[in-house]
Amino acid sequence: MKKFPRLPKSEICEMSAVTMRTLVAQRKLSPVEIVEEVLGRADAVQPHLNCFITLCHEQAMAQAKQAEAAVMRGEALGLLHGLPFTVKDIVDTGNVRTTYGSVLHRDHVPAQDAVAVARMRQAGGILIGKTTTSEFGAKCMTDAPLFGSTRNAWSAARTSGGSSGGAASSMAAGIAPLAIATDGGGSTRIPAACNGVVGLKQSLGVVPHSQVQDAFGNYTYVTPTTREVGDTALMLQAMTGAHGSDPWSLGVPARRYFDDLRPAGDLRGKRILYCATLAGRPIAADVAAAFDAALETLRSMGADLEEMSSEGYDVEPLWRVINHTSWRGRFAPLAAAHADQLSPSLLQQLALVEHVDGVDFQQAMFARTVLFRKVQAQMETHDFIFTPTLSRTALPIDQDLFGSIEIDGEAFAEVRPNWFPWTMPFNLTGHPAISLPCGAGHDGMPIGMQLVGRFREDMQLLQAAASFEDAHRPVNVLPTLAF
């Protein structure tokens, strides 16, 4: 396995956001020190991982100096005061270039922030850069004609996953402790599992999505990526709350996810359904072993475990109709005018639904409702669902989305239904799902497990995830890099 040379560890960069904010409030660590260290780390890592499209050196340092002055004046500090964060480059940032990973938008500068970004800034967070994404977030690996491929923080020979690969790769490389990502079929959880970090897809409406074009039929989410569940709760608290741009957010209270988090403890009385793989779908032996070990941890914590059938969960064809028709509605005019400048994989995915009509789409939406009701019924008698996030560790860096996927020496014809069958269902149903690091495979690459909670009970999911994290944290939490 190709590895990076060794880069000295940075105590500041690998610090949790929770620890960082405490030290800032105590005047033991300056926002200027933090941002200088983080930008220096980003500059050192970028030529090797290719995880940023834009770095905001001048703006970030100016804001860090303002944040430091506010601390020294004794002003009231926001939840994220002086803490650096990154934003996936399909999420709008006012006055900062946002390309959507596309050559066609290489110079695009939005007039205003997306709601989630604005709230991070209002809480005192400092934007240090825009992370890479597949073009328009339309791929489970992170590469695009605009910038090339983003490499995995654990191995240059592996993909970072996608489409939020830059967020996860930079997180594992020890840059900023907080990253805004997105998730439309697993785009936060897939790269989180590939890079050994924490990726949450919260319940529908918990974080307003101010950019989605079909707000009522939405299945995509603006999400947190972090290294620890406590930092995820911190981010979610900053971003949550109703906003008029997103009908699903209306009436959703702004919860104190971080303030109310009590991670220490067991899972006594919690009823957990579990399933390793969908019927007829593969799972690597090392992932299956890691899954069994995780189940033993849950059992030792007092959880009541019950194996569930995977019937009804093989939803990739359903997800494809809903997702790809949305993409076709958005990108068909671009494809007609600029096919030579778009990712071949995006064009191939648009072609998959050329003959899907309105009746086909509506039947897919009917099936989405059936899936939601199935999960709801299961959650009436159980608290959580537990699955692997992915069926195997990170794929090769040059993996073809439409090529075969290799699992334990056997080739399978399709990537999506055979690599991440468990992520797509919960985009469609809206239930919260979090990918947690759970050790490494035979190849030394990270393995992630997914815990799914009840609809809009994100606080309970974070509590359970934090407790599991405390009991089951991998020995090697982050890779050691050096250049």
Buried (B, 14 or more C-beta within 10 A) or exposed (E): EEBBEEBEEBEBBBBBBBBBBEBBEEEEBBBBBBBBBBBBBBEBBBEBBBBBBBBBBEBBBEBBBEBBEBBEEEEEBBBBBBBBBBBBBBBBBBEBBBBBBBBBBBEEEBEEBBBBBBBBBEBBBBBBBBBBBBBBBBBBBBBBBBBEBBBBBBBBBBBBBBBBBBBBBBBBBBBBBBBBBBBBBBBBBBBBBBBBBBBBBBBBBBBBBBBBEEBEEBBBBBBBBBBBBBBBBBBBBBBBBBBEBBBBBEEBEBBEBBEEBEBEBEBEEBBBBBBBBBEEBBBBEBBBBBBEBBBEBBEEBEBBBEEBEBEBBBBBEBBBBBBBBBBBEBBEEBBEEEEEBBBEBBBEBBEBBEEBEEEEBEEBEEBBEEBBEBBBEBBEEBBBBBBBBBBBBBBBBEBEBBBBBBBBEEEBEEBBBBBBBBBBBBBBBBBBBBBBBBBBBEBEBBBBBBBBBBBBBBBBBBBBBBBBBBBBEBEEBBBBBEE
